[in-house]
Amino acid sequence: MENTKRYATLYWILFLLSVVAFFVLYTIIGGVCIFVLPFATTFLAKALDIM
């Protein structure tokens, strides 16, 4: 149980970092930021324990 919580915290951190990366790339280069979205959605699903 403790291991799962630790990994969930890691996935939340990675999700938040990928969202920040999305907005940074969006302001700099616009349309290419779509390449960050698969990482954001995967980390969100893992943080919510859906996957």
C-alpha positions as a printed Julia matrix, in Angstrom:
51×3 Matrix{Float64}:
  0.0    0.0     0.0
  2.8    2.39    0.9
  4.53   1.67   -2.42
  1.39   2.54   -4.38
  1.02   5.86   -2.56
  4.64   6.75   -3.27
  4.2    6.03   -6.96
  0.94   8.0    -7.04
  2.78  11.01   -5.62
  5.46  10.61   -8.27
  2.84  10.45  -11.02
  1.12  13.58   -9.68
  4.44  15.43   -9.77
  5.14  14.19  -13.31
  1.61  15.2   -14.37
  2.03  18.71  -13.02
  5.44  19.04  -14.68
  4.03  17.91  -18.01
  1.18  20.43  -17.74
  3.72  23.18  -17.04
  5.78  21.98  -20.01
  2.64  22.08  -22.16
  1.92  25.72  -21.33
  5.56  26.75  -21.7
  5.79  25.11  -25.11
  2.43  26.58  -26.09
  3.63  30.11  -25.39
  6.92  29.55  -27.2
  6.1   27.46  -30.28
  2.33  27.09  -30.38
  1.06  24.02  -32.24
  3.95  21.7   -31.48
  2.93  21.59  -27.83
  0.48  18.8   -28.71
  3.38  16.35  -28.38
  3.3   16.86  -24.6
 -0.36  15.88  -24.22
  0.14  12.07  -24.28
  2.52  12.38  -21.34
  0.1   14.57  -19.4
 -2.85  12.24  -19.93
 -0.84   9.09  -19.16
  0.55  10.53  -15.92
 -2.93  11.74  -14.91
 -4.39   8.26  -15.5
 -1.6    6.65  -13.48
 -1.97   9.2   -10.67
 -5.68   8.52  -10.46
 -4.93   4.77  -10.58
 -6.98   4.27  -13.72
 -4.19   2.48  -15.57
